[in-house]
């Protein structure tokens, strides 16, 4: 019976030596060396302790990966919000540009209207000068007719015609003068409006450009910093996932070795 037990123990040792010698060249060689040093003992406590320790490390690694993934998600969300803010800023710029275009169009319309008033004013001034010349001529004719009137002092038909023409010319002259005054005032008002619009337009463009440059520079800087942090987080996540995978494999191998050791112990007890 003792010879059978010795033979069985020798067989068990040979099996364990062959099994663990196959994995000595792997990255987990230190772990395999530890296993090969412990397999001679029928006590499985070192394996169980190692499994517990590695399980704890694995859980910590998983928590680290989960935390990194959560941070990555939050920073990606923040990056998207900042990019959306940048897009909103661009939309705001387009809206402001549209408003500036409307102001510019109003200014151009007023300039066109002012030009029309100016032409109309010029025409009325020419008309006024023509009426002045006509009145001067009629006055001259009136004086001539009065000087050459007959002894009875009666006005002839031609003189009355001259008086009527002169009165009509004076009325037209008064209307022309009033029109010139009105057009001059309207032109002045239009010129003032144009000046205000141009000043407002220039101030709004300058203010908008400064605001846009500042916000764009700030947002671009923040997006750049965030992208850099995201790259670091992605690298950390890759390393953590790689470590997790390695620990996972090591734990699986340990559990398998522990099971085989238990099987061998059961065989020995039989």
Secondary structure, 3 states (H helix, E strand, C coil): CHHHHHHHHHHHHHHHHHHHHCCCCCCCHHHHHHHHHHCCCCCCHHHHHHHHHHHHHHHHHHHHHHHHHHHHHHHHHHHHHHHHHHHHHHHHHHHHHHHHHHHHHHHHHHHHHHHHHHHHHHHHHHHHHHHHHHHHHHHHHHHHHHHCCCCCCCCCHHHHHHHHHHHHHHHHHHHHHHHHHHHHHHHHHHHHHHHHHHHHHHHHHHHHHHHHHHHHHHHHHHHHHHHHHHHHHHHHHHHHHHHHHHHHHHHHHHHHHHHHHHHHHHHHHC
